[in-house]
């Protein structure tokens, strides 16, 4: 069983006994059963567990964790195919295949010479005595650590039972058990969030309700801020945004970070009106669309990552934000699963949405630049603009294939800008404001020979935070909105360089809509003169990083 190398020799000494004890139990079961099918199940399970942890460690530098179960539940067939196509043939993927081959070979050889090995051991008294003594030590020492499973089973919250440090051993089997037992805990969180939302008694109102208003919130995906032309990237990947900025409709914020580098956690904390830095969990506060609906906004939610796992996996993001009760409390209309390009999502919205209300909140959740970038944009002359020859990154670890991967990412960033432009055009002649941000960033060979969101060494943490957590954040105001709300436009201009975290984006939406609610906290609202910047603590994997000391 794979064991994480954490906390030095003392940490390993604490973890090895339980891992050995579990391995001993499995070995005894295989040896004493005398049944081929029992051995086959044990061997297949053990090799699969070894392969999974080896793959996660060598590709992403992580081990089996509860959020991996959530990720599997939220992954559709298209994403799964792209994932394997991207990572299975990587260096870590090939090492995993070699590990599997070695493990199977070892099992075959061990089975073939099992009888001879047993005879040799029993014929040597000292060797037999040493093995018995070692086995007794493993059983006693490892058995005493079985209290770990009591702690896992008795956990009432997914955050109550961490599996790092000196509390829980990090053997693969225990991690797997904890990850699987986390499913009902995640489901409980969702149930609590649903109850919090539907039983909330707040009655928000709009301070200036004389004119119709459209508030549009666009959530991007895996957007590396430094690949955006509007933020200084050498290639013009954001022509529409730059044009709108030059015409004084678009305002680009410079110091915004996502608190978490995963879609599920980032989305939950954006949709909830909780405050992470005040240690409020996302399930302890209502969702902001429900407050807009109470304020007589008509709410539309068009999601291009919606998939058919909603009904089966009762603990995933989709099962939460599109839960029947939540849909009734938060939205007037949502889309059906649509697995095409993001441009098709916008076209579907125009074609199928119900008539607008006086005031409208529209939420778009895009595919954005999600892996595999090459599958995220139409391969036409308009969007296949960049090739490996255009890439400004000249790092020595890059070959032409990797430069082409970067070019594909820049092409889909260009396409994403086109989609954002389509949204601007929908609301150009209305009293409307559009907020765009990404759930998190990504890596595309930017500072090391790596793509995706793999964990990094401590020395690379500042770069990791820059590419995975630092995200684009822009606000676009139509000419009509600017004419009717000049004071808000001035507040936006004054806030462009303030530090901000995306879990508080609901505060910005409240401000732009002129909504008054007990959940609107001016101190957390980057547009408010009362805004107070705080130290931003980001959760990456199983550790916390202080972004502002990078």
C-alpha positions as CSV (number, residue, x, y, z in Angstrom):
1,X,0.0,0.0,0.0
2,X,1.2,3.5,-0.9
3,X,2.1,5.7,2.1
4,X,2.5,9.5,1.9
5,X,5.8,10.9,2.8
6,X,4.8,13.5,5.3
7,X,6.1,14.7,8.7
8,X,9.4,12.9,8.4
9,X,10.5,9.7,10.1
10,X,8.1,10.1,13.1
11,X,5.1,10.5,10.7
12,X,6.1,7.4,8.7
13,X,6.6,5.4,11.9
14,X,3.1,6.4,12.9
15,X,1.6,5.3,9.6
16,X,3.4,2.2,8.6
17,X,2.0,-0.2,11.3
18,X,-1.7,0.3,10.2
19,X,-0.7,-0.1,6.5
20,X,1.2,-3.3,7.3
21,X,-1.6,-4.6,9.5
22,X,-4.1,-4.1,6.7
23,X,-1.8,-5.7,4.2
24,X,-1.3,-8.6,6.6
25,X,-5.0,-9.1,6.9
26,X,-5.5,-9.2,3.1
27,X,-2.5,-11.5,2.7
28,X,-3.9,-13.9,5.3
29,X,-7.4,-13.8,3.6
30,X,-5.8,-14.6,0.2
31,X,-3.6,-17.4,1.7
32,X,-6.2,-19.1,3.9
33,X,-9.2,-18.9,1.7
34,X,-7.9,-21.5,-0.8
35,X,-10.4,-20.0,-3.3
36,X,-9.1,-18.7,-6.6
37,X,-11.9,-16.1,-6.9
38,X,-11.1,-14.7,-3.4
39,X,-7.4,-14.3,-4.4
40,X,-8.4,-12.7,-7.7
41,X,-10.6,-10.1,-6.0
42,X,-8.0,-9.3,-3.4
43,X,-5.2,-9.0,-6.0
44,X,-7.3,-6.9,-8.5
45,X,-8.4,-4.6,-5.7
46,X,-4.9,-4.2,-4.4
47,X,-3.3,-3.5,-7.8
48,X,-6.1,-1.1,-8.7
49,X,-5.6,0.8,-5.4
50,X,-1.8,0.9,-5.9
51,X,-2.3,2.1,-9.5
52,X,-4.7,4.8,-8.5
53,X,-2.5,6.2,-5.7
54,X,0.6,5.9,-7.9
55,X,-1.1,7.8,-10.8
56,X,-2.4,10.5,-8.5
57,X,1.0,11.0,-6.8
58,X,3.1,11.0,-9.9
59,X,0.8,13.1,-12.1
60,X,-0.9,15.4,-9.6
61,X,1.3,15.0,-6.5
62,X,-1.7,14.1,-4.4
63,X,-3.3,10.9,-3.0
64,X,-6.8,9.5,-2.7
65,X,-8.9,12.1,-1.0
66,X,-12.7,12.9,-0.5
67,X,-12.7,15.6,-3.1
68,X,-11.6,12.9,-5.7
69,X,-14.9,11.1,-5.1
70,X,-16.7,14.4,-5.7
71,X,-14.7,15.0,-8.8
72,X,-15.6,11.6,-10.2
73,X,-19.2,12.1,-9.5
74,X,-19.2,15.5,-11.3
75,X,-17.3,14.2,-14.4
76,X,-19.2,13.3,-17.5
77,X,-18.1,10.9,-20.2
78,X,-16.7,13.7,-22.4
79,X,-14.5,15.1,-19.5
80,X,-13.4,11.6,-18.6
81,X,-12.2,10.8,-22.1
82,X,-10.4,14.1,-22.4
83,X,-8.8,13.5,-18.9
84,X,-7.4,10.1,-19.9
85,X,-6.3,11.4,-23.3
86,X,-4.4,14.2,-21.6
87,X,-2.7,12.5,-18.6
88,X,-2.6,8.7,-19.1
89,X,0.3,8.9,-21.6
90,X,2.1,11.5,-19.5
91,X,5.3,10.5,-17.7
92,X,3.4,9.8,-14.5
93,X,0.8,7.8,-16.5
94,X,3.5,5.7,-18.1
95,X,5.2,5.1,-14.7
96,X,1.8,3.9,-13.4
97,X,1.5,1.4,-16.2
98,X,5.0,0.1,-15.4
99,X,4.0,-0.1,-11.7
100,X,0.9,-2.2,-12.6
101,X,3.0,-4.5,-14.8
102,X,5.6,-5.0,-12.0
103,X,2.8,-5.7,-9.4
104,X,1.2,-8.3,-11.7
105,X,4.5,-9.9,-12.4
106,X,5.4,-10.0,-8.7
107,X,2.0,-11.6,-7.9
108,X,2.5,-14.3,-10.6
109,X,6.0,-15.1,-9.4
110,X,4.9,-15.2,-5.7
111,X,2.0,-17.5,-6.5
112,X,4.3,-19.8,-8.5
113,X,6.9,-20.1,-5.8
114,X,4.5,-19.9,-2.8
115,X,4.9,-23.5,-1.8
116,X,8.7,-23.6,-2.1
117,X,8.9,-20.3,-0.1
118,X,6.7,-21.7,2.7
119,X,8.8,-24.9,2.9
120,X,12.0,-22.9,3.1
121,X,10.7,-20.7,5.9
122,X,9.4,-23.6,8.0
123,X,12.7,-25.5,7.6
124,X,14.6,-22.7,9.2
125,X,13.7,-22.2,12.8
126,X,15.4,-18.8,13.3
127,X,13.7,-17.4,10.2
128,X,10.3,-18.8,11.2
129,X,10.7,-17.3,14.7
130,X,11.7,-13.9,13.3
131,X,8.7,-13.8,10.9
132,X,6.3,-14.8,13.8
133,X,7.7,-12.1,16.0
134,X,7.4,-9.5,13.2
135,X,3.8,-10.6,12.5
136,X,2.9,-10.3,16.2
137,X,4.3,-6.8,16.3
138,X,2.4,-5.8,13.2
139,X,-0.8,-7.2,14.6
140,X,-0.5,-5.6,18.0
141,X,0.9,-2.2,16.9
142,X,-1.3,-1.9,13.8
143,X,-4.4,-3.3,15.5
144,X,-4.2,-0.6,18.1
145,X,-4.4,2.0,15.4
146,X,-7.7,0.7,14.2
147,X,-9.2,3.5,16.2
148,X,-8.7,5.4,13.1
149,X,-11.8,3.8,11.6
150,X,-13.9,4.8,14.6
151,X,-12.9,8.4,14.1
152,X,-13.8,8.1,10.4
153,X,-17.2,6.5,11.0
154,X,-18.1,8.8,13.9
155,X,-17.4,12.0,11.8
156,X,-20.5,14.1,11.3
157,X,-18.9,16.6,8.9
158,X,-16.4,16.2,6.1
159,X,-14.1,18.7,7.7
160,X,-14.2,17.0,11.2
161,X,-11.9,14.2,10.3
162,X,-8.7,15.3,8.5
163,X,-6.5,12.5,7.2
164,X,-3.2,14.4,7.3
165,X,-0.7,15.2,10.0
166,X,-0.6,12.9,13.1
167,X,-4.3,12.3,13.3
168,X,-4.9,9.8,10.5
169,X,-2.5,7.4,8.7
170,X,-2.1,8.0,5.0
171,X,-2.2,4.4,3.7
172,X,-4.2,4.0,0.5
173,X,-6.9,1.8,2.0
174,X,-7.7,4.1,4.9
175,X,-7.8,7.0,2.5
176,X,-10.2,5.1,0.3
177,X,-12.5,4.2,3.2
178,X,-12.5,7.8,4.4
179,X,-13.2,9.1,0.9
180,X,-16.1,6.7,0.4
181,X,-17.6,7.5,3.8
182,X,-17.4,11.2,2.9
183,X,-20.2,10.7,0.4
184,X,-23.1,10.8,3.0
185,X,-21.2,13.7,4.7
186,X,-21.2,15.7,1.4
187,X,-24.8,14.8,0.9
188,X,-25.6,16.1,4.4
189,X,-23.9,19.4,3.6
190,X,-26.0,19.8,0.5
191,X,-29.2,19.0,2.5
192,X,-28.2,21.7,5.0
193,X,-27.5,24.2,2.3
194,X,-31.0,23.5,0.7
195,X,-32.7,23.9,4.1
196,X,-30.7,27.1,4.8
197,X,-31.8,28.6,1.4
198,X,-35.5,27.7,1.5
199,X,-36.0,28.6,5.1
200,X,-34.2,32.0,4.9
201,X,-36.6,34.8,6.0
202,X,-34.6,37.8,4.6
203,X,-36.7,40.2,2.4
204,X,-34.4,42.1,0.2
205,X,-35.5,45.1,-1.9
206,X,-34.2,47.2,-4.7
207,X,-33.3,50.8,-3.7
208,X,-33.9,52.2,-7.2
209,X,-36.7,50.2,-8.7
210,X,-38.0,52.7,-11.3
211,X,-36.1,51.3,-14.3
212,X,-35.8,47.8,-15.6
213,X,-32.4,46.2,-15.0
214,X,-30.4,43.2,-16.3
215,X,-27.6,41.8,-14.1
216,X,-25.6,39.2,-15.9
217,X,-23.1,37.0,-14.1
218,X,-20.7,34.9,-16.2
219,X,-18.6,32.2,-14.6
220,X,-15.7,31.1,-16.7
221,X,-13.5,27.9,-16.3
222,X,-9.8,27.3,-15.9
223,X,-8.8,30.8,-17.1
224,X,-5.1,31.7,-16.7
225,X,-5.1,35.4,-16.1
226,X,-1.6,35.9,-17.6
227,X,-2.9,34.4,-20.9
228,X,-5.3,37.3,-21.3
229,X,-4.4,40.1,-23.7
230,X,-6.3,42.6,-21.5
231,X,-3.9,41.7,-18.7
232,X,-0.7,42.2,-20.8
233,X,-0.3,38.8,-22.5
234,X,1.8,39.4,-25.8
235,X,-0.8,37.6,-27.9
236,X,-4.1,39.3,-28.5
237,X,-6.4,36.7,-27.0
238,X,-9.0,39.2,-25.8
239,X,-9.8,41.6,-28.7
240,X,-13.5,42.1,-27.6
241,X,-12.6,42.9,-24.0
242,X,-9.8,45.3,-25.1
243,X,-12.2,47.1,-27.5
244,X,-14.9,47.5,-24.8
245,X,-12.2,48.7,-22.3
246,X,-11.0,51.4,-24.8
247,X,-14.6,52.5,-25.2
248,X,-14.9,52.8,-21.4
249,X,-17.5,50.1,-21.0
250,X,-15.3,47.4,-19.5
251,X,-13.3,47.6,-16.3
252,X,-10.6,45.0,-15.5
253,X,-9.7,44.3,-11.9
254,X,-6.1,43.5,-11.3
255,X,-5.9,41.7,-7.9
256,X,-8.6,39.1,-7.7
257,X,-8.1,35.5,-6.5
258,X,-10.2,32.4,-6.3
259,X,-10.0,30.8,-2.8
260,X,-10.0,27.2,-4.1
261,X,-8.5,25.6,-7.2
262,X,-11.5,23.4,-8.0
263,X,-14.8,24.1,-9.7
264,X,-17.1,22.5,-7.2
265,X,-15.8,24.3,-4.1
266,X,-15.3,27.6,-6.0
267,X,-18.9,27.5,-7.4
268,X,-20.5,26.6,-4.0
269,X,-18.7,29.5,-2.3
270,X,-19.6,32.0,-5.1
271,X,-23.3,31.0,-5.2
272,X,-23.6,31.1,-1.4
273,X,-23.5,34.4,0.5
274,X,-21.1,33.0,3.1
275,X,-17.8,34.5,4.0
276,X,-14.8,32.1,4.0
277,X,-12.5,34.4,5.8
278,X,-15.0,34.7,8.6
279,X,-15.1,30.8,8.7
280,X,-18.6,30.6,7.3
281,X,-19.2,27.3,5.4
282,X,-21.0,27.6,2.1
283,X,-23.9,25.4,3.4
284,X,-24.5,27.8,6.3
285,X,-25.8,30.7,4.2
286,X,-28.5,30.9,1.4
287,X,-27.7,31.1,-2.3
288,X,-27.7,34.6,-3.7
289,X,-30.0,33.8,-6.6
290,X,-32.8,33.0,-4.1
291,X,-32.4,36.6,-2.7
292,X,-32.6,38.1,-6.2
293,X,-35.8,36.1,-6.8
294,X,-37.3,37.3,-3.5
295,X,-36.5,40.8,-4.7
296,X,-38.7,40.1,-7.8
297,X,-35.9,39.5,-10.2
298,X,-36.6,36.9,-12.9
299,X,-33.6,34.5,-12.6
300,X,-32.2,32.5,-15.5
301,X,-29.3,29.9,-15.1
302,X,-27.7,28.5,-18.2
303,X,-25.0,26.0,-17.4
304,X,-22.8,24.4,-20.1
305,X,-21.3,22.0,-17.5
306,X,-24.7,20.5,-16.6
307,X,-24.6,16.7,-17.1
308,X,-26.8,13.7,-16.5
309,X,-25.1,12.8,-13.2
310,X,-27.5,15.1,-11.3
311,X,-30.1,12.5,-10.4
312,X,-27.7,9.6,-9.5
313,X,-24.9,11.3,-7.5
314,X,-26.7,13.0,-4.7
315,X,-23.6,14.7,-3.4
316,X,-22.3,16.6,-6.5
317,X,-22.4,20.2,-7.5
318,X,-25.1,19.5,-10.2
319,X,-27.2,17.7,-7.7
320,X,-27.1,20.7,-5.5
321,X,-27.6,23.7,-7.8
322,X,-30.2,21.9,-9.9
323,X,-31.9,20.2,-7.0
324,X,-35.7,20.5,-7.6
325,X,-36.2,22.5,-4.4
326,X,-33.2,24.8,-5.1
327,X,-34.5,25.3,-8.7
328,X,-37.9,26.4,-7.4
329,X,-36.3,28.7,-4.8
330,X,-33.6,30.2,-7.0
331,X,-34.5,30.2,-10.7
332,X,-37.3,30.9,-13.0
333,X,-35.8,28.9,-15.9
334,X,-32.7,26.7,-16.5
335,X,-31.3,25.0,-19.6
336,X,-31.2,21.3,-20.5
337,X,-27.9,19.5,-20.8
338,X,-25.9,21.1,-23.6
339,X,-22.5,19.6,-24.3
340,X,-21.5,21.8,-27.3
341,X,-19.3,24.8,-27.5
342,X,-20.0,27.8,-25.2
343,X,-21.3,29.9,-28.2
344,X,-24.0,27.3,-28.6
345,X,-25.0,27.9,-24.9
346,X,-25.6,31.6,-25.6
347,X,-27.6,30.8,-28.8
348,X,-29.7,28.3,-26.8
349,X,-30.4,31.0,-24.2
350,X,-31.6,33.5,-26.9
351,X,-33.7,30.8,-28.6
352,X,-35.4,29.1,-25.6
353,X,-35.5,31.5,-22.6
354,X,-38.9,32.7,-21.5
355,X,-39.8,36.4,-21.8
356,X,-37.8,38.8,-19.6
357,X,-39.2,40.3,-16.4
358,X,-38.8,43.9,-15.4
359,X,-35.6,43.0,-13.6
360,X,-33.5,40.0,-14.6
361,X,-30.6,38.1,-13.2
362,X,-28.9,35.9,-15.8
363,X,-26.2,33.4,-14.8
364,X,-24.0,31.7,-17.5
365,X,-21.6,28.9,-16.5
366,X,-19.2,28.2,-19.4
367,X,-16.9,25.4,-20.4
368,X,-14.3,28.1,-20.8
369,X,-10.7,26.7,-21.1
370,X,-11.3,23.4,-19.3
371,X,-8.9,20.6,-20.2
372,X,-8.7,19.6,-23.0
373,X,-8.4,23.1,-24.5
374,X,-8.2,21.8,-28.0
375,X,-11.8,20.5,-27.6
376,X,-13.2,23.8,-26.4
377,X,-13.3,25.9,-29.5
378,X,-14.5,25.4,-33.2
379,X,-11.5,24.7,-35.4
380,X,-12.2,27.4,-37.9
381,X,-9.8,30.1,-39.3
382,X,-11.4,32.6,-37.0
383,X,-10.3,30.8,-33.8
384,X,-7.4,28.7,-34.9
385,X,-5.3,31.8,-35.0
386,X,-2.2,30.8,-33.0
387,X,0.3,27.9,-33.6
388,X,3.3,26.7,-31.7
389,X,5.4,29.3,-33.7
390,X,3.6,32.2,-32.0
391,X,4.1,31.1,-28.4
392,X,6.2,33.7,-26.5
393,X,7.2,31.2,-23.8
394,X,10.8,30.0,-24.7
395,X,11.4,27.7,-21.7
396,X,13.9,24.9,-22.5
397,X,11.5,22.2,-21.4
398,X,9.1,23.0,-24.2
399,X,9.1,21.2,-27.5
400,X,6.8,21.9,-30.4
401,X,4.0,19.6,-29.2
402,X,3.9,21.4,-25.8
403,X,4.0,24.8,-27.5
404,X,1.1,23.7,-29.6
405,X,-0.8,22.8,-26.4
406,X,-0.2,26.4,-25.2
407,X,-1.3,27.6,-28.6
408,X,-4.5,25.6,-28.3
409,X,-5.1,27.2,-24.8
410,X,-4.6,30.6,-26.3
411,X,-7.0,29.8,-29.1
412,X,-9.7,28.8,-26.7
413,X,-9.0,31.9,-24.7
414,X,-9.6,33.8,-27.9
415,X,-12.9,31.9,-28.4
416,X,-13.9,32.6,-24.8
417,X,-13.5,36.3,-25.5
418,X,-15.7,35.8,-28.6
419,X,-18.4,34.2,-26.3
420,X,-18.1,37.1,-23.9
421,X,-18.5,39.5,-26.8
422,X,-21.8,37.7,-27.8
423,X,-23.1,38.3,-24.2
424,X,-22.1,42.0,-24.4
425,X,-24.0,42.4,-27.7
426,X,-27.1,40.8,-26.1
427,X,-27.3,43.6,-23.6
428,X,-25.7,46.5,-25.4
429,X,-28.9,48.4,-25.9
430,X,-30.3,47.7,-22.4
431,X,-29.8,49.0,-18.9
432,X,-27.4,46.1,-18.1
433,X,-24.3,45.2,-16.3
434,X,-22.2,42.1,-16.8
435,X,-19.8,40.6,-14.3
436,X,-17.3,38.0,-15.6
437,X,-14.8,35.9,-13.6
438,X,-13.3,32.4,-13.7
439,X,-13.8,29.7,-11.1
440,X,-10.0,29.2,-10.9
441,X,-6.9,29.3,-13.1
442,X,-4.8,26.6,-14.6
443,X,-1.3,25.6,-15.6
444,X,-0.2,25.4,-19.3
445,X,3.6,24.9,-19.0
446,X,3.9,28.4,-17.7
447,X,6.7,28.1,-15.1
448,X,7.4,24.3,-15.1
449,X,7.0,21.3,-17.3
450,X,3.4,20.7,-16.2
451,X,-0.2,21.3,-17.4
452,X,-3.4,21.0,-15.4
453,X,-3.6,21.8,-11.7
454,X,-1.0,19.5,-10.2
455,X,0.3,20.2,-6.7
456,X,3.8,21.7,-6.5
457,X,6.8,21.9,-4.2
458,X,6.9,24.4,-1.4
459,X,9.4,26.5,-3.3
460,X,7.0,26.7,-6.3
461,X,4.0,27.7,-4.2
462,X,4.1,31.5,-5.2
463,X,4.0,30.5,-8.9
464,X,1.3,27.9,-8.2
465,X,-0.9,30.6,-6.6
466,X,-0.3,33.0,-9.5
467,X,-1.5,30.6,-12.1
468,X,-4.1,28.5,-10.3
469,X,-5.7,31.1,-8.0
470,X,-5.2,34.5,-9.6
471,X,-8.2,35.0,-12.0
472,X,-9.5,37.6,-14.4
473,X,-12.4,39.7,-13.1
474,X,-14.1,42.3,-15.2
475,X,-17.3,44.4,-15.1
476,X,-19.0,45.6,-18.2
477,X,-21.6,48.4,-18.1
478,X,-23.9,49.3,-21.0
479,X,-24.1,52.9,-22.1
480,X,-27.6,53.0,-20.5
481,X,-26.4,51.7,-17.2
482,X,-23.5,54.2,-17.1
483,X,-25.9,57.1,-17.8
484,X,-28.3,56.0,-15.1
485,X,-25.7,55.0,-12.5
486,X,-22.7,57.3,-12.9
487,X,-22.0,57.0,-9.1
488,X,-21.7,53.2,-9.4
489,X,-19.4,53.5,-12.5
490,X,-17.1,55.8,-10.4
491,X,-17.1,53.3,-7.6
492,X,-16.0,50.6,-10.0
493,X,-13.2,52.8,-11.4
494,X,-12.0,53.5,-7.8
495,X,-11.9,49.7,-6.9
496,X,-9.9,48.3,-9.8
497,X,-6.7,47.7,-7.8
498,X,-8.2,46.6,-4.5
499,X,-7.4,43.0,-3.4
500,X,-10.5,40.8,-3.6
501,X,-11.5,37.1,-3.3
502,X,-14.3,35.6,-5.5
503,X,-16.3,34.0,-2.7
504,X,-17.6,37.6,-2.1
505,X,-18.8,38.2,-5.7
506,X,-22.4,38.1,-4.4
507,X,-21.6,41.4,-2.6
508,X,-20.6,43.0,-5.9
509,X,-23.9,41.8,-7.6
510,X,-25.9,43.2,-4.7
511,X,-24.2,46.5,-5.2
512,X,-24.6,46.6,-8.9
513,X,-28.3,45.7,-8.6
514,X,-28.9,48.3,-5.8
515,X,-30.2,45.5,-3.6
516,X,-30.5,46.0,0.1
517,X,-30.4,42.8,2.2
518,X,-29.1,41.8,5.6
519,X,-26.6,39.7,3.7
520,X,-25.0,42.7,1.9
521,X,-21.9,43.5,3.9
522,X,-20.3,46.8,2.6
523,X,-17.0,45.8,4.3
524,X,-16.8,42.7,2.0
525,X,-18.0,44.6,-1.1
526,X,-15.1,45.7,-3.2
527,X,-17.1,48.5,-4.8
528,X,-18.1,50.0,-1.5
529,X,-16.2,52.9,0.1
530,X,-16.5,50.9,3.3
531,X,-14.6,47.9,1.8
532,X,-11.9,46.5,4.1
533,X,-9.2,44.4,2.4
534,X,-8.2,41.3,4.5
535,X,-5.5,38.7,4.3
536,X,-6.6,36.1,1.8
537,X,-6.2,32.5,2.9
538,X,-6.6,30.0,0.0
539,X,-7.3,26.3,0.3
540,X,-5.2,24.2,-2.1
541,X,-5.6,20.5,-1.8
542,X,-5.2,19.7,1.9
543,X,-3.2,22.8,2.9
544,X,-3.8,26.5,3.3
545,X,-1.7,29.2,1.6
546,X,-1.5,32.8,2.5
547,X,-1.8,34.5,-0.8
548,X,-0.7,37.9,0.3
549,X,2.8,36.9,1.5
550,X,3.7,35.3,-1.8
